[in-house]
C-alpha cells in the first residue's frame, strides 16, 4: 500500500529517543519515513498534518514485540505504540497503520478553534455534574460574552443559600509539559487573543491540561498582576499549536509556583469530582 501523502504527527506520552526516553514526545511521519522526532516545543508541526493521539502510550521503532528501538529521523516509519501496562495499541508499517488489522486512518487535522472548543466542552460537562451548579451557559453566538473574553457563565449555589455567577475563560493545553501552564505573550498573544491572559474579563482562567486530564483554575486578575511582575525572570519558549504553521512564543510556569504565589489556585481532576 502507498504511504499517505499528508504528514502525520504522533503525539506520544513517552518516546524512545536515542538512549533515553523523552516525555512527552512528537514524531512527524511523511511519505512512509520519520521526518522528525523530539520534544513538542522543538519539533515543527505542519498546519496540514493529521494528528494521531498516543498521549497515553509509549512509542518506539521496530515491529511488534521486537519494537523498542530509538526513533530517529530518516528511518522507515515502522513504529509501535504500547500502553503503560504493555499491550500493543497499534503498529505503523512504512507510515501506515497496519495493526489492528482494520486500523482506522489517521484523523483529520484539527484547528486551534476545534482544539479549544473540545476543552470548553470537557469543562462544561464537568461543571454540569457539580452538585452546586444551578445553571450553565456557553458563549456560543453571544457577542457580549465574546467581547468580554468569557467562554462559560457558571451560576452556583452558595452555602448561605444565595446564588453567584462566575465567569470562566477556557484555554486548552498549549504545551504538554507536566504540572505547568503556558501563557502566550507579546505579539503571539495578539495573534491568538483567545489564549491571551490580557484579552479576557473572566474572573477565572481555566487551563485544561489534556495530557493528565486536569484543569488548573487561576484567578485571572491576580495571575495577570503576578505575571507582569515576574515575566522578566521566566525565559520565553516557542510552542507549536494545532493548525498553525508558525510557532508562537510564551512562558511556561509550574503549577507549584502558582499555588504558592496565588493561594486561590485550584487543580481540578476532570475524571472525578475532586478539587485540590
N, C-alpha and C positions, 0 to 999 in steps of 0.2 A: 504494500500500500504506500501511496505517496504521503510524505510528511506534510502536515498542514502548512499553508503559506503564511498565515497570521502568526506572529510571535506569541509565545505562551509564557506568562510569568507565573512561577510557582512560589507561593508564599509558604515558607517552611517554619514549623515550630522549632526544629533544630536541623542542622545541616552538617554533613561530614565535609569538612573543608581542609585540605592538606592533612596535617597530622592532628588536627583538633576539631572540636565541634563549635560551631558558631550559633548562638541562639539570640534572636531568630535569624533566618537567612532568606535569601531570594535567589532563584535560578531562572535565568532567561534562556528559553529554548526557541530556536528558529531554524527552519529547513532541516530538521532532524538532528541538529547539533546543539551543544551547550554553548551559548554565546557569552554569558557572564554568570558569575556566581559570587555571592558575598553578602555583606550587610545591606539592609534595605536603604540606609542613608547614602551608600556609595555606589549602589548598583542602578544603572539607568533603566527606567521602566517606560517603554514607548507608549504613547497615548492610545494607539490602536491595538495594544496587546490584549489577549484574553487572560483572565486571572483564574488560576487553579488554587483553591484553598487547601493547604496542607498544614494549617497552623496547629493542628492537634496531632501531628505526626512528625517522624524523623525521616529525612530524605537522604539517600546515598546512591552511589553509582554501582552498576552491576546488574545481574539477573537473579530474580527470585531469592532463594536462600543464600546464594553466593554474593549478594549485594553487601555493601558496607565499605566500598572503596571511596576515596575522596572524589568530590565533584569538581571537575576542572574545565575551564573554557577550552573549546576545541575538540572535546570528546564527542562521540556519538551519544545522543541523549537516551541512554539506557539507564533508567532511574527506577528506584523502588521507594515507596512510601510505607513506613511502618507505624503502627500506633505505639503509644508509650508502653503497652503491655506485650508488644512483639509481633502480633499478626500483621501480615501484609495487607495494606489498604488498597493499593493499586500499583501497577507496573507500567512504565513507559518504555516502549521499544522504538528506537530511532525517532523519537519525538511524538509518537502516537501512543495513546493509552491502549494497552493490549491485555490487561487483566484488571478486573474481571473480564470474562470473555465478551460480554456485551457492555463494555465500559462506555459511558456517555462521552460525547465530545466535550472539550473544554467549554466552560460557559462563555457567553458573550462578554466583551469588555464592558465594564461598568464606568459610569461617570461619577464625578465628585458629588453631584446632587443626589444620585441614587445611593451612594455610599452614606451620605448624611441622612437621607430620608429613612434608610434602614435603621440607623442609630436612633432617630426620633421615634420610629415605630416601636423599637425594642423598649425604650424608656417609657413610652406611653402605655404599653401593655403591662409593664412592671408597676407603674403608678396606679393603674386601674385596679390592681389586686390589693393595694394597700387599704387596710381597714378604715383609715381616717379620710379616705377620698370621698368627697361629695360630688364633684364634677370635674371633668377634664375637657380641654378644648385644644386642638392643634391649630396652628396659624392658618393652614390651608390657603384660601384666597383672601384672607383678611389683610388688606393693605395697611391698616393701622398697626397690627401686630408685626407685620413685616418691616414697616418703617422703624419700629422700636427695637428690632432685632430680637423678637420673642418667638419661640417655637411652640411652647406649651403654656397654657394657663391652668394651674392646679388649685382647685378650691378644696380646702381641708377643714375638718372639724377639730377645733382646739379643745383642750382639756376643760376649759371653763364653759363649754357649750356654744361658743361663738365660732363663726366661720372666718377663714382667712384665705385670700387668694395669693398664690406665689407665681411669679413669672420665671420661666426657665428658658435658657439657651442651651441647645444640644450640639456638641462637637464630636464627630467620630474620631477614631484613632488616627492621628496624623503620623506618628512614628511609633512602631510597636515595641519600643524599649520597655522592659518591665518596670512596674511601680513608678510611673512617671507620666507627666503631661507634657505636651509640646505646644508652644504658643508662637504663632507667626508674628513677625514684627516688620516695621518699616514698609517698604514697597510691597512685600509679599502679603502683608495684612490688607493693603489697599486692593491688591489683585483678587483676593478671596475674602471679602468682608464678612461672609457667613461664619468664617472661622476666626475672625478677629476679635480680640478681647475688648477693643475700643469701639467696636461698631454694634454694641448691644446695650439696651437699658434694662435687660432682665436682671432680676435680683440674684439668681443663681446661674452659674456657668457649669454645665454638666459635661464632663469629658468621658465619653463612652469608650473604655479601653477594651476593644474587641478581643485581643489575644487571650486575656484572662476573664473575659465576660464580667468585668466590673465597671462601675461608673464612679468617677471622682467628682464630687459635688463641692464647688468652691463658691464662697460669697463674692460676687462679681466686683463690687466696688473695692472691697478690701484687697482682693487679689490684684486688681489693677494698680492700686496705690503701692502695694508691695513690689510689683514688677517694675514700676517706674523707678523705684529706689534701688533695686538690686540688679537690673538688667545688665548694667555695665560689668558686673562680676561674672556673668554667665556667657560663655563663648557661643556665638551663633553657629548653627549647623544647617546643611542643606537637607531637604526632605522631598521625596517623590510621592505624589498623590495620584490616585486612580484617574485616568482620563486626561492627565496633564503632561505634556511632553517636556516642559521645562521644570527644573526643581525650584522650590520655594525655600525661604530661609526663616529660621526661628530659633527658639531656645528650649532646651529640654530641662525640666525641673523635676526632681524626685518628689514623690508624694510625701515622703517622710519629712522633707524640708518644709513643705507647705503645711503639713499638720502641725508642725512646731510653730511656724510663723503665723498661721491662721487657725485658731482653735475651732472655728466653726466648720472646718473642712470635714467632709464625711466620705467614707468609702462604702459604696452600695454593691452588695453581691447580687447580681441580676438573677442568678439561679435560685436564690432563696429570698426570704423577706428580711434578711439580716442587714443592718446598717451599723458601720463602725464609727 
